[in-house]
Amino acid sequence: MQLVNLTSGTVLAEKLMVARDFKNRLTGLIGRTGLNQGEALILLPCKSIHTFFMTFPIDVIFLSRESVVLRVMENLKPFRFSPVVPRSFAVVELPEGSLSATGTRAGHILQVNL
């Protein structure tokens, strides 16, 4: 599976993990030592995240149900809360630097290719 930014024509990730239930959304990336380039975790449904007990910063995308990027956060450090994004349906967690490398920003449209 690939996560593609249709607006910029760039690939954000080629290895996607999905967290759909409460336990997996709550733990997310806790216990991992990092995310490799090309990896992403998609949490759904999700309107906000935390990075408590994580050991590395991440880039974050908040997506609407229509896959429109509502908000991005670069370099979210461990032991932080994100703001609540009321219209968010899903959150994508990516390796630090992914957003700047792909030019992804609010208003862009993403797509998952199987």
C-alpha positions as CSV (number, residue, x, y, z in Angstrom):
1,M,0.0,0.0,0.0
2,Q,1.1,3.5,-0.7
3,L,0.0,6.9,0.7
4,V,0.2,9.4,-2.1
5,N,-0.2,13.2,-2.1
6,L,-2.3,13.7,-5.2
7,T,-1.8,17.5,-5.1
8,S,2.0,17.4,-5.2
9,G,2.3,14.0,-6.9
10,T,4.6,12.7,-4.2
11,V,4.6,9.4,-2.2
12,L,4.5,9.9,1.5
13,A,4.8,6.3,2.5
14,E,5.0,2.8,1.0
15,K,4.5,0.8,4.2
16,L,1.3,1.6,6.0
17,M,0.2,0.4,9.4
18,V,-3.4,1.0,10.4
19,A,-4.8,1.4,14.0
20,R,-8.5,1.1,14.1
21,D,-9.3,-0.1,17.6
22,F,-9.0,1.8,20.9
23,K,-6.0,-0.1,22.2
24,N,-3.9,0.2,19.0
25,R,-4.8,3.9,18.6
26,L,-3.9,4.5,22.3
27,T,-0.5,2.8,22.1
28,G,0.3,3.8,18.5
29,L,4.1,4.0,18.1
30,I,4.9,3.6,21.8
31,G,7.7,1.0,22.2
32,R,9.2,1.6,18.8
33,T,12.6,3.1,18.4
34,G,11.5,5.1,15.3
35,L,9.8,5.2,12.0
36,N,11.8,4.4,8.9
37,Q,11.5,6.6,5.8
38,G,8.6,5.3,3.8
39,E,6.6,4.0,6.9
40,A,3.4,5.6,8.3
41,L,0.8,4.8,10.9
42,I,-2.8,5.7,10.2
43,L,-5.1,6.1,13.2
44,L,-8.8,6.1,12.5
45,P,-11.1,7.5,13.6
46,C,-8.9,10.2,15.3
47,K,-9.1,13.9,16.1
48,S,-6.0,14.3,18.3
49,I,-2.9,12.4,19.3
50,H,-0.3,12.3,22.1
51,T,3.4,11.4,22.0
52,F,3.7,10.3,25.6
53,F,6.3,7.6,26.2
54,M,7.6,7.9,22.6
55,T,11.4,8.4,22.1
56,F,11.4,10.2,18.8
57,P,9.7,13.1,17.0
58,I,7.1,12.6,14.2
59,D,5.4,14.6,11.5
60,V,1.6,14.5,11.7
61,I,-1.2,14.9,9.2
62,F,-4.9,15.4,10.2
63,L,-7.2,14.2,7.4
64,S,-10.9,14.8,6.7
65,R,-13.2,12.0,5.8
66,E,-12.7,13.1,2.1
67,S,-8.9,12.7,2.5
68,V,-8.2,16.5,2.5
69,V,-5.3,17.6,4.7
70,L,-6.8,19.8,7.4
71,R,-3.7,20.4,9.4
72,V,-0.1,19.4,9.5
73,M,2.4,19.4,12.4
74,E,6.1,19.0,11.8
75,N,8.6,17.6,14.4
76,L,6.1,16.9,17.1
77,K,8.4,15.9,20.0
78,P,7.8,13.2,22.6
79,F,5.6,13.9,25.6
80,R,3.3,16.3,23.8
81,F,-0.4,16.6,22.9
82,S,-1.6,17.7,19.5
83,P,-4.5,20.1,19.4
84,V,-8.0,18.6,18.8
85,V,-8.9,19.0,15.1
86,P,-12.7,18.7,15.2
87,R,-13.3,17.8,11.5
88,S,-10.5,15.2,11.5
89,F,-11.4,11.7,10.6
90,A,-7.9,10.2,10.5
91,V,-4.4,11.0,11.6
92,V,-1.2,10.0,9.8
93,E,2.0,9.7,11.7
94,L,5.2,9.9,9.6
95,P,8.9,10.1,10.2
96,E,10.2,13.5,11.1
97,G,11.0,15.5,7.9
98,S,8.4,13.8,5.7
99,L,6.2,16.8,5.4
100,S,8.9,19.2,4.3
101,A,10.4,16.5,1.9
102,T,7.1,16.0,0.2
103,G,5.7,19.6,0.4
104,T,2.5,18.3,2.1
105,R,0.4,21.0,3.6
106,A,-3.2,21.9,4.5
107,G,-5.6,21.7,1.5
108,H,-3.7,18.9,-0.2
109,I,-5.6,15.7,-1.1
110,L,-4.1,12.3,-0.1
111,Q,-5.0,8.8,-1.4
112,V,-4.2,5.3,-0.3
113,N,-3.2,3.1,-3.3
114,L,-3.6,-0.7,-2.7
